[in-house]
Amino acid sequence: MRFIVLNKKQIVFSLIVIAAAVTLVLTSGRAVMTFLTGDRQIPIYSVERADNKIALTFDCAWNDDDIDDIIRILKENDCTATFFVTGKWAEDYADSLNKLYRSGFEIGIHSYNHNDYTKMSADEIIADMEKCDKAVIRATGEKPVLARTPSGAYNNLAVSTIENSGRACIQWSVDGLDYVETTQNEIYERVVPKTKAGDIILLHNGTELTAKILPEILKGLKSNYRLVNVSDLIYKEFFTIDHTGRQYSVKSSQI
């Protein structure tokens, strides 16, 4: 009989793998294997992909002054995007939301009125998301399956509540910071050179410069990547999320 002697590092690694394997959780029809990350619940910031897919996202919470321009520019460049809208924005600008939906863009929710989910109970978060859902459904006829927390703030309760509701909790890995005092070139430099395959990019509508620099951003991104909706970037089942929020596919045969 041949014995294999493991050193301390190998033993620790083996225990981690075993611990990860036994944390298989079935939620909302999705098989999720989560590696232990200090008991933290982590949303999806980016996705490990062998292809060149990326996702462009816009948060909508202020006005709709530039929506027509954004829609036109995306169409002219044959690009798609995912729009995370607050429920209040969906109510105030229902026609613009309907335009986004009819143009084929994906819609996610971004809370009802941008209240901090880390200061809310699970019941309050659910009520807030459902209120946002109703506003989106009135404008589009479809219930969103993606959610982004206000200001990107989250805790274990917020993430688990969103996930247990059947929604995917989505963050971002590239931030254009287009809502601060800045220039078009600074927005471009924060996005195009820093984007890698699997990244989720954050921009905003209702800003002074986003629509103006968007054609150049799309041109730069399209030269290396394929823009898809967030739902087409992320894995729906059999995945892991590491401590950085990077999502990895895990084949069912590996679990």
RATA-V971906 format. One record per residue. SS is DSSP state (A for helix, B for strand, O for the rest). PHI is phi in whole degrees, 0 to 359 (none if undefined). NEAR is the number of other C-alpha atoms within 8 Angstrom. Layout:
ss:SS phi:PHI near:NEAR
ss:SS phi:PHI near:NEAR
//
This chain:
ss:O phi:none near:2
ss:O phi:255 near:3
ss:O phi:258 near:4
ss:O phi:251 near:4
ss:O phi:261 near:4
ss:O phi:259 near:7
ss:O phi:277 near:6
ss:A phi:299 near:6
ss:A phi:296 near:7
ss:A phi:295 near:8
ss:A phi:295 near:9
ss:A phi:298 near:8
ss:A phi:298 near:8
ss:A phi:298 near:8
ss:A phi:295 near:8
ss:A phi:296 near:10
ss:A phi:298 near:8
ss:A phi:297 near:8
ss:A phi:297 near:10
ss:A phi:294 near:12
ss:A phi:295 near:9
ss:O phi:276 near:6
ss:O phi:264 near:9
ss:B phi:297 near:10
ss:B phi:235 near:7
ss:B phi:257 near:8
ss:B phi:227 near:10
ss:O phi:52 near:8
ss:O phi:79 near:6
ss:B phi:250 near:9
ss:B phi:265 near:11
ss:B phi:236 near:12
ss:B phi:248 near:15
ss:O phi:250 near:11
ss:O phi:286 near:11
ss:O phi:296 near:9
ss:O phi:230 near:8
ss:O phi:64 near:4
ss:O phi:66 near:5
ss:O phi:273 near:8
ss:O phi:269 near:9
ss:O phi:244 near:11
ss:O phi:285 near:11
ss:B phi:273 near:14
ss:O phi:263 near:14
ss:B phi:202 near:13
ss:B phi:226 near:13
ss:O phi:283 near:10
ss:O phi:225 near:9
ss:O phi:274 near:5
ss:O phi:263 near:5
ss:O phi:251 near:10
ss:B phi:282 near:12
ss:B phi:221 near:15
ss:B phi:232 near:15
ss:B phi:261 near:15
ss:B phi:233 near:14
ss:B phi:235 near:12
ss:B phi:265 near:12
ss:B phi:242 near:13
ss:O phi:216 near:12
ss:O phi:248 near:7
ss:O phi:218 near:9
ss:O phi:238 near:9
ss:O phi:302 near:6
ss:O phi:252 near:10
ss:A phi:298 near:10
ss:A phi:299 near:8
ss:A phi:293 near:8
ss:A phi:297 near:10
ss:A phi:300 near:10
ss:A phi:299 near:8
ss:A phi:294 near:10
ss:A phi:298 near:11
ss:A phi:294 near:9
ss:A phi:298 near:7
ss:O phi:261 near:9
ss:O phi:53 near:6
ss:O phi:239 near:10
ss:O phi:247 near:12
ss:O phi:201 near:15
ss:B phi:246 near:14
ss:B phi:249 near:12
ss:B phi:263 near:14
ss:B phi:247 near:14
ss:O phi:283 near:15
ss:A phi:296 near:17
ss:A phi:296 near:11
ss:A phi:296 near:13
ss:A phi:298 near:14
ss:A phi:286 near:9
ss:A phi:288 near:6
ss:O phi:232 near:10
ss:A phi:301 near:11
ss:A phi:296 near:7
ss:A phi:292 near:10
ss:A phi:296 near:12
ss:A phi:297 near:10
ss:A phi:298 near:8
ss:A phi:300 near:11
ss:A phi:295 near:11
ss:A phi:293 near:7
ss:O phi:279 near:7
ss:O phi:93 near:7
ss:O phi:275 near:12
ss:B phi:279 near:11
ss:B phi:244 near:11
ss:B phi:238 near:13
ss:B phi:259 near:16
ss:O phi:225 near:15
ss:O phi:78 near:16
ss:O phi:278 near:13
ss:O phi:223 near:8
ss:O phi:64 near:10
ss:O phi:282 near:7
ss:O phi:288 near:10
ss:A phi:290 near:12
ss:A phi:285 near:9
ss:A phi:250 near:5
ss:O phi:239 near:8
ss:O phi:280 near:8
ss:A phi:300 near:9
ss:A phi:297 near:6
ss:A phi:292 near:8
ss:A phi:295 near:12
ss:A phi:299 near:11
ss:A phi:298 near:8
ss:A phi:295 near:10
ss:A phi:296 near:11
ss:A phi:292 near:8
ss:A phi:295 near:10
ss:A phi:294 near:16
ss:A phi:306 near:12
ss:A phi:300 near:10
ss:A phi:294 near:12
ss:A phi:291 near:17
ss:A phi:297 near:10
ss:A phi:299 near:7
ss:A phi:270 near:11
ss:A phi:239 near:9
ss:O phi:82 near:7
ss:O phi:228 near:6
ss:O phi:274 near:8
ss:O phi:291 near:11
ss:O phi:241 near:8
ss:B phi:240 near:12
ss:B phi:221 near:15
ss:O phi:233 near:13
ss:O phi:288 near:14
ss:A phi:301 near:11
ss:A phi:60 near:6
ss:A phi:73 near:7
ss:O phi:277 near:9
ss:O phi:205 near:10
ss:O phi:223 near:9
ss:A phi:304 near:9
ss:A phi:295 near:10
ss:A phi:297 near:12
ss:A phi:294 near:13
ss:A phi:294 near:9
ss:A phi:295 near:11
ss:A phi:297 near:13
ss:A phi:296 near:12
ss:A phi:291 near:9
ss:O phi:277 near:8
ss:O phi:94 near:9
ss:O phi:258 near:11
ss:B phi:268 near:11
ss:B phi:269 near:13
ss:B phi:244 near:11
ss:O phi:254 near:12
ss:O phi:203 near:12
ss:O phi:245 near:10
ss:B phi:229 near:12
ss:B phi:241 near:10
ss:O phi:286 near:11
ss:O phi:46 near:9
ss:O phi:280 near:12
ss:O phi:262 near:7
ss:O phi:263 near:5
ss:O phi:293 near:5
ss:O phi:201 near:8
ss:O phi:233 near:7
ss:A phi:300 near:10
ss:A phi:295 near:7
ss:A phi:295 near:8
ss:A phi:298 near:13
ss:A phi:302 near:13
ss:A phi:292 near:9
ss:A phi:282 near:12
ss:A phi:252 near:13
ss:O phi:296 near:10
ss:O phi:293 near:7
ss:O phi:264 near:8
ss:O phi:280 near:10
ss:O phi:232 near:6
ss:O phi:305 near:13
ss:O phi:89 near:13
ss:B phi:285 near:14
ss:B phi:246 near:15
ss:B phi:260 near:15
ss:B phi:251 near:14
ss:B phi:229 near:13
ss:B phi:227 near:12
ss:O phi:267 near:15
ss:O phi:76 near:12
ss:O phi:253 near:10
ss:O phi:285 near:6
ss:O phi:244 near:9
ss:A phi:302 near:12
ss:A phi:296 near:12
ss:A phi:290 near:8
ss:A phi:268 near:12
ss:A phi:304 near:10
ss:A phi:303 near:10
ss:A phi:289 near:8
ss:A phi:298 near:11
ss:A phi:297 near:10
ss:A phi:300 near:9
ss:A phi:293 near:9
ss:A phi:289 near:12
ss:A phi:295 near:9
ss:O phi:291 near:6
ss:O phi:231 near:7
ss:O phi:226 near:10
ss:B phi:252 near:9
ss:B phi:278 near:13
ss:O phi:226 near:13
ss:O phi:293 near:13
ss:A phi:304 near:13
ss:A phi:297 near:7
ss:A phi:268 near:7
ss:A phi:265 near:12
ss:O phi:279 near:8
ss:O phi:268 near:11
ss:O phi:273 near:6
ss:O phi:211 near:9
ss:O phi:51 near:13
ss:B phi:219 near:15
ss:B phi:240 near:12
ss:B phi:232 near:15
ss:O phi:275 near:11
ss:O phi:292 near:7
ss:O phi:266 near:7
ss:O phi:87 near:11
ss:B phi:279 near:12
ss:B phi:266 near:15
ss:B phi:235 near:11
ss:B phi:282 near:10
ss:O phi:232 near:10
ss:O phi:295 near:8
ss:A phi:302 near:6
ss:A phi:289 near:4
ss:A phi:270 near:5
ss:O phi:269 near:7
//
